[in-house]
């Protein structure tokens, strides 16, 4: 028997492989499906079915990939949508997996037709429930993705699903959600790797609601929606183009890369210090470990995508981008060293420490501070006099950033600041500096750090 959670780093996406006695199913697979096939083959299991809990918004679902490569039957939730593949799931439908059994439970709310799957062990006792995004550790699914005009309706459905179907399963039932902490599919998902119905009943703030109205008051909220969600929603209903094996971008010489870059977007996944020192003109900086979190906010689907990395092995960023449906067409062979050796122009970003900026402010020198931290961070601490534009909102609010003053871009450490500074550079700004060090090193007396939570104490 195997019941394994497969985690997709960065996206905080969880898919599951359930197998027994030569049979296996996959729940909510990602696009690069080799991991499921390899694990099943290793144990001698045949992948017979792929089960989806809902129309996913944050990654390309791998159902069609698995079906094409294994012959598995795909079953999808949200039957009211016009799917281009698979079959719709019916309430109470079940699948035998060796001595185990999975049963579909209609749990609408996050999407109008969300489905959870209750797993029964060999004795027939219920054991665990795969809840998709209906219920997650410390949170419940967001209800704003079909528009705020339907949010209250969907929140009511979610209340009925959770309090009428999931919680009555029993406190001992393991809960296996489709996302963990860090996902954009929830607001306050807890960093609780394993949870149960009982733990969620006790620890999940949304489940502490005294009645339906109190639940709706907590849940009906409009959250930020990354622009790439629209593409995911489309592909995950119509069916995304088959990828096959993970694509390998074409290595390009410096001169060839320069030519290709005229019509492409260049993504530099090196560390921020290397990017700041020198980078290809017009390049966007997103360091490799955070490509999954930020690429969907800033990378378009209508332009070729080129990569610059710390070396020639770009497997991980290519894998991450493919999960978002973004295809890398080429990369700079040999990295920036070959670019410099070819004598080509490069750009750089000015970087300053928090201490040097604080000294500048205390001497009365002009500085415009752009704080790109999140609202949650600002609720804890603020820098007096700073201008706040969350990094994800910057492309639409650049007109608020002056061009005639020195701009100092600030975040918690300097990592997100580099993304923001590169966006400004691409858009024509030349007077921006990345502030390194974050709040820990802030000592300005003119612009002190304000502890927001201490106000009025």
C-alpha positions, 0 to 999 in steps of 0.5 A, spaced: 500 500 500 502 507 498 498 513 500 503 519 499 503 526 498 507 529 493 509 537 494 510 542 489 515 547 492 514 554 491 506 553 489 505 549 496 501 544 492 499 538 494 497 532 490 496 525 492 498 518 490 494 512 493 495 505 491 494 498 493 494 491 490 496 493 483 492 499 482 493 506 483 489 513 483 492 520 483 489 526 486 490 533 483 496 532 479 501 537 477 503 538 470 510 534 470 507 527 471 513 523 471 513 523 479 507 519 479 509 514 474 515 512 477 512 511 484 507 507 481 511 503 476 516 502 482 511 498 486 508 495 480 501 499 480 497 501 474 494 508 474 487 507 473 484 513 475 485 521 475 481 525 480 480 532 480 477 536 486 476 542 483 478 547 477 485 549 479 487 556 479 494 556 480 497 551 476 496 547 470 493 540 472 497 534 470 490 530 468 491 530 461 498 528 461 497 522 465 491 520 461 496 520 455 501 517 458 498 511 462 491 511 459 488 513 466 481 515 466 480 522 468 474 525 473 473 532 474 469 536 479 465 542 477 461 539 472 457 545 470 463 547 466 464 546 459 470 541 460 474 539 454 476 532 457 474 527 462 468 525 465 464 529 471 464 526 478 457 524 481 455 524 488 457 518 492 461 515 486 466 510 488 473 507 486 476 501 488 483 501 489 485 494 491 483 493 498 481 501 499 475 505 496 474 512 495 468 515 495 466 522 492 463 527 496 460 534 493 463 539 497 461 546 493 464 553 496 471 554 493 468 553 486 461 551 485 462 544 484 468 542 488 469 535 490 472 531 496 474 524 496 473 520 502 478 514 503 476 507 506 481 502 509 480 495 508 475 494 513 471 499 510 472 504 516 473 511 513 480 513 514 482 520 511 479 525 506 482 529 500 479 536 501 482 539 495 481 547 497 475 546 501 478 545 507 486 546 509 490 547 515 488 553 519 484 556 513 478 554 508 478 555 501 477 562 498 470 564 495 472 570 491 474 567 484 468 567 481 467 574 482 465 578 489 457 578 486 457 570 487 462 570 494 456 570 499 453 565 495 459 560 495 461 562 502 454 559 504 455 553 500 462 552 503 459 553 510 454 547 508 459 543 506 464 543 512 459 543 517 454 539 514 459 534 511 466 534 512 466 535 520 461 530 521 466 525 518 469 525 525 475 528 529 479 522 527 479 523 520 485 525 516 485 531 512 489 531 506 488 538 502 491 540 495 495 546 498 499 548 504 502 554 507 504 559 502 499 558 497 495 563 494 489 559 494 488 561 501 489 567 506 492 564 512 494 557 511 497 554 517 504 551 517 501 544 519 504 539 515 498 533 517 492 535 520 485 532 522 478 534 522 478 534 530 485 539 529 481 543 524 475 543 529 479 546 535 485 550 531 482 553 525 479 560 526 474 559 520 471 553 524 470 557 530 464 561 527 458 560 531 453 560 526 452 561 518 452 569 518 459 569 523 462 564 518 460 568 512 463 574 515 470 571 516 470 568 509 467 573 504 473 577 502 476 579 496 483 577 495 489 578 490 488 574 484 495 573 480 493 575 473 496 568 471 490 565 474 485 566 468 490 562 463 490 556 468 482 557 469 482 556 461 487 551 460 484 547 466 477 546 463 479 546 456 485 542 457 492 545 457 497 543 451 501 536 452 508 537 455 511 530 455 517 530 458 520 537 461 522 541 455 530 543 455 531 550 453 536 552 447 542 554 449 544 560 446 551 564 445 551 571 447 550 574 440 544 569 439 541 571 446 541 578 444 538 578 438 532 573 441 531 578 447 529 583 442 522 580 442 522 576 448 522 577 456 528 575 459 528 572 466 534 572 471 534 567 476 541 568 479 541 571 486 540 578 487 547 581 489 549 578 482 543 581 478 545 588 481 552 587 479 551 586 472 545 583 468 542 583 461 539 589 459 531 589 460 532 583 464 527 582 470 530 579 476 526 573 480 531 569 484 530 562 483 527 559 489 521 564 489 520 563 481 513 559 483 511 565 488 512 571 483 513 569 476 505 569 475 504 576 477 509 579 472 511 574 466 506 574 460 504 568 456 504 572 449 512 573 449 517 568 448 521 567 455 529 567 455 533 565 462 539 567 465 541 563 471 548 561 475 550 556 470 547 552 465 543 547 469 536 550 469 532 544 470 528 547 477 526 554 474 524 551 467 520 545 471 517 551 476 515 555 470 512 549 466 507 548 472 505 555 470 504 554 463 510 558 461 515 555 456 522 557 456 525 558 449 532 559 450 537 560 455 544 564 456 549 559 455 555 560 460 551 565 463 553 572 464 561 570 464 559 569 456 555 576 456 561 580 458 566 576 454 562 578 448 563 585 450 556 586 450 552 592 454 550 590 461 545 594 466 546 594 474 542 596 480 545 600 485 544 597 492 545 600 499 545 598 506 539 600 511 545 604 515 547 608 509 540 610 507 538 611 515 544 616 515 542 619 508 535 621 511 538 623 518 543 628 514 536 631 511 538 629 504 532 627 499 530 620 499 523 617 497 522 610 500 518 605 496 516 600 501 513 593 497 512 589 503 505 586 504 499 589 508 500 583 513 507 586 514 505 593 514 500 591 520 506 589 524 511 595 523 512 601 518 517 606 516 515 613 518 514 617 511 515 611 507 510 610 501 507 603 500 505 599 494 505 592 495 510 588 490 504 585 486 501 592 485 507 595 482 506 594 475 499 598 475 501 603 480 508 606 477 505 613 476 505 614 483 513 613 483 517 619 482 522 620 476 525 626 479 527 623 486 532 618 488 527 612 490 530 607 495 526 600 494 525 597 501 522 590 503 524 585 509 531 583 506 532 586 499 530 580 495 523 583 493 526 590 492 530 587 487 524 584 483 521 591 484 527 595 482 528 591 476 521 592 474 522 600 475 528 599 471 525 596 465 520 601 465 525 607 464 527 609 471 534 610 473 534 613 480 532 607 484 536 603 489 535 597 492 535 597 500 539 591 503 538 589 510 531 590 512 528 592 518 533 589 522 538 594 521 534 600 520 536 606 525 534 612 522 531 617 527 528 622 522 524 616 519 523 611 525 520 604 525 513 604 528 511 598 531 503 598 529 501 593 534 504 597 540 499 603 538 495 605 544 498 600 548 
